[in-house]
Amino acid sequence: MTEPAIDEILDASGLNCPLPLLKAKQALNRLEVGQVLKVIATDAGSIRDFKAYTEQSDHVMLDSFTDEEPYVYIIQRG
């Protein structure tokens, strides 16, 4: 499978919950439908937050790397 083209990168390293998710929501709002956001976070709570958020929104979690810090989320705007 080919990796999706990343349209914007958000480095939320060092920010604590709920700031990584809030910054990601703002970044997604600036993107066009179908564009892809890569989020880099260091807050362990972001694993739960991003999973729940994408399940309850039109956005799609294309991939996530949460085995170790930094946590990385690839989200396509819905």
C-alpha positions as CSV (number, residue, x, y, z in Angstrom):
1,M,0.0,0.0,0.0
2,T,1.3,3.4,-0.9
3,E,1.6,6.0,1.9
4,P,-0.8,8.9,1.4
5,A,0.6,12.3,0.6
6,I,0.8,14.5,3.7
7,D,-0.7,17.9,3.2
8,E,0.1,19.3,6.6
9,I,2.2,18.3,9.6
10,L,1.3,19.3,13.2
11,D,4.0,18.9,15.8
12,A,2.1,18.8,19.1
13,S,5.1,17.4,21.0
14,G,5.2,18.5,24.6
15,L,1.6,19.5,24.7
16,N,-0.7,17.8,27.3
17,C,-4.2,16.6,26.9
18,P,-6.5,18.1,25.4
19,L,-4.2,20.4,23.4
20,P,-2.9,17.9,20.8
21,L,-6.5,17.1,19.8
22,L,-7.6,20.7,19.9
23,K,-4.7,21.8,17.6
24,A,-5.4,18.8,15.3
25,K,-9.1,19.9,15.0
26,Q,-8.0,23.4,14.1
27,A,-5.6,22.1,11.5
28,L,-8.2,19.7,10.0
29,N,-10.6,22.6,9.7
30,R,-8.1,24.4,7.5
31,L,-7.7,21.5,5.2
32,E,-9.9,20.6,2.2
33,V,-11.9,17.4,2.3
34,G,-9.6,14.5,1.4
35,Q,-6.4,16.2,2.4
36,V,-4.2,14.5,5.0
37,L,-2.8,15.7,8.3
38,K,0.1,14.1,10.1
39,V,0.1,14.7,13.9
40,I,3.1,14.1,16.1
41,A,2.3,14.0,19.9
42,T,4.0,12.9,23.1
43,D,1.0,12.8,25.4
44,A,-0.1,9.2,26.0
45,G,-3.7,10.3,26.4
46,S,-3.6,11.3,22.7
47,I,-3.9,7.6,21.8
48,R,-7.4,7.4,23.3
49,D,-8.4,10.9,22.2
50,F,-7.5,10.6,18.5
51,K,-9.1,7.1,18.3
52,A,-12.4,8.3,19.8
53,Y,-12.4,11.5,17.8
54,T,-12.0,9.9,14.4
55,E,-14.6,7.2,15.2
56,Q,-17.1,10.0,16.1
57,S,-16.3,12.3,13.2
58,D,-16.2,12.3,9.4
59,H,-12.4,12.1,9.5
60,V,-10.6,8.9,8.8
61,M,-7.6,7.6,10.8
62,L,-5.5,6.2,7.9
63,D,-2.7,5.1,10.2
64,S,-1.3,5.5,13.6
65,F,2.0,4.6,15.3
66,T,1.5,4.4,19.0
67,D,4.0,1.8,20.2
68,E,6.4,4.4,21.4
69,E,6.9,8.1,21.7
70,P,6.4,10.2,19.7
71,Y,2.9,9.0,18.8
72,V,2.0,9.6,15.1
73,Y,-1.4,9.9,13.6
74,I,-2.3,10.1,9.9
75,I,-5.8,11.6,9.5
76,Q,-7.7,12.3,6.3
77,R,-10.2,15.1,6.5
78,G,-13.7,13.9,5.9
